[in-house]
Amino acid sequence: DQQVKQNSPSLSVQEGRISILNCDYTNSMFDYFLWYKKYPAEGPTFLISISSIKDKNEDGRFTVFLNKSAKHLSLHIVPSQPGDSAVYFCAASTGNQFYFGTGTSLTVIP
Amino acid sequence: NAGVMQNPRHLVRRRGQEARLRCSPMKGHSHVYWYRQLPEEGLKFMVYLQKENIIDESGMPKERFSAEFPKEGPSILRIQQVVRGDSAAYFCASSARTEAFFGQGTRLTVV
């Protein structure tokens, strides 16, 4: 049973535009959420996180939004750059166990 | 503070041999996860372990695959009698309360 879902396997965006990656979860006990970025032949690297007591966290071009009532998490990248092309994973934690989505492949077109 | 260390980075095995993949978690992390990425696919959960305990192995194939995380030493993912379909990248992650980090992965090739 997949508790963290990324329903879009891929996304293409023009350079300079906004990229929006989405993630849904089912467990209301999750209290911490994270996004990871993965390039080919490398392990996923941590990108940005948010606690369940917040609804927004921003770090440069990256902003994560949390909608607890909808159990929905999104990552906004603006402006998108070709170097952002990668697979993005969301993750959620109960404070004990982490659960990861299966990833969305983002392609930023120059 | 070294990150999550996986070794070897690349492993070649002939069909029928055993593959052992090692994962040393970050210092202070007592939770380890193993994921597999098949070609052209996303990360698939395999197993979640704490020290000396398997907590969730719902993603592990029923046969030939096993995992352990002993009190001392790295976590080991063991694949017995490998077949071509086991060729994949295997990633481990370790976590503490609000952080989880991945290793660089082991790329297993079965020839």
Interface residues (C-beta under 8 A of the other chain):
Chain A: P9 Y32 L34 Y36 A41 E42 G43 P44 T45 F46 S49 S51 V87 F89 A91 S93 G95 N96 Q97 F98 Y99 F100 G101 T102 G103
Chain B: V4 Q6 H31 Y33 Y35 G42 L43 K44 F45 Y48 I55 D56 A89 F91 A93 S95 R97 T98 E99 A100 F101 F102 G103 Q104 G105 R107
